[in-house]
Amino acid sequence: MKILNNNAFRFVALLMVLGLAFSACTDMDNDYEVPDDMKRFRPVRITGANGETAVTLTWPVALFTDPGQVNYKVQISQDSLFSSVTLEKETVATTLEITDEELEIQVEYFARVRALGLSSAQDSEWQRTMEPFQITGEQIFLPTFDNEIGSSTILLRWRPTSNPTSIVVTDAMENVTTFTLTDSDREAAHRVLEGLTPLMAYTAEIFEGTRTKGSTSFVMKEESIFDIVIGPGDNFRSIIEDAEDGSIIGLQAGTYDVVDSEGAFANLRIMGKTITLQSVSGDPLDTKVNFRELTFTETGAGITVNGITFDGGPGGGSYFLNFAGGAAQFTDIIVENCIVENVGTSFFRANRAGNNEHKVGLIKVSSTILRNHAVDNYHVFHLDKLEFQEIEITNSTFSALGSRGFIGWATNLTMSFTPKITVNNVSINGLGSRNRNDVLLDCNNNLVEFSMRNSILTNMPFEDQTVGSRLVRANPDSQILLSHMNMFNLTTGGAEPEQLTLQTYVQISNILNVDLGWNSKTTTLTLPAASPLRTASTTGGPIGDPRWAF
């Protein structure tokens, strides 16, 4: 028997008495509409957590009830309007696991839940999942990083506890190649695939017998891509500043100092041209540039950097990337597979020109580590006054920074479009200072489309610092989503720290609060072996920068 709370039960009894009294006066049949108060015992939300072989639906106990007092009906549909129902279940619990025997893998579903009353007229309102969920199917492939992809070879790794037998590779022309795995491959838990085509896009699927165990996609690099190759003994600053627009410059392994003719550290000036700086090895651990600042001026200035460590310590670097000069339309800024450390003020500054005078299409940071920046400085991305179209931050780590905040875009601008900021599989640890509000994102009253998924956000503010009570600020009509995240120890700091808050226009789902044992100065962010964060992402894999999951 399904039980309502005591107040609701007394209300139903009162309705029954009134109904009997009314039936004494008339022999007409009457259907009484239950007042809204009868539906106030609904669940307030429902969330779905993806998994490889099952999904888990959870919801809080219905309002004004105790655990076990009511039953719940759960419906699942591929349609957010629930025009057709795929699966329906009843339970007295507030969690429900559904396996791949009941739902198809790699199909998106929605769920809704209601609390059941004594009759169908007394059932609560439905509450629906904000985002679709799915059973992802097993994924034993580990992430592939930029320096593991060549022009004709790629290193693919998988979970060492697995027992795969083959990898099937399909190119963009649908040509199929099968690589049979040996015992030594399985013992090493990796295999180098050879004979692939430069610049070709591939999908690889890994099998145990005939059963798929995961898939991954990648694009091969171009063969012999460098226009200029330089070594540590060359005049780095002069060669880079004199290079032609579009040049791809390869850096042989070693250490480079950006110095002037007197041997003093100086800004590396990128004026009206776009260049690429890339290590020949593809490995940032063997190629380092000691810098003071990379300065961009004039329309057409932009850069791609790949496979390099940039160290601001020796040169007293205040900014890594700095937009300067008058009005300009800059080209894309792309930082991939790099390490940027010991920056004094800001990773990226773009606030010196007038409102909207500096413009850029894309700012992209991927597979990159930023660490050990100075405390009590600007935002990591200090973008006031910049007109940008898109910021994309993926598979990256920001640790022990102490910056006042992550993204600052706090000057109100007039824009003909809404810029987009995407943050995915990012680990942020140790951030926030100078008592600044809106530590994660400060867009003032600007419209923005911001999504942060599959990420870790921990330890705000930085040690011995304080911040304001809000985490995010933007125009309330903005689309802002935080999903599949671990958010731990986010406070104002100080003697009596308070938890940081989110405005009502911020949508949240699948938020965890797991202590990983880090403090704000921790830079090695490895996930514990049994951590629930290893399976908490939208695909059932790890959240945060993937490098820390193996």
Order of alpha helices (4+ residues) and beta strands (2+ residues): alpha-beta-beta-beta-beta-beta-beta-beta-beta-beta-beta-alpha-beta-beta-beta-beta-alpha-beta-beta-beta-beta-beta-beta-beta-beta-beta-beta-beta-beta-beta-beta-beta-beta-beta-beta-beta-beta-beta-beta-beta-beta
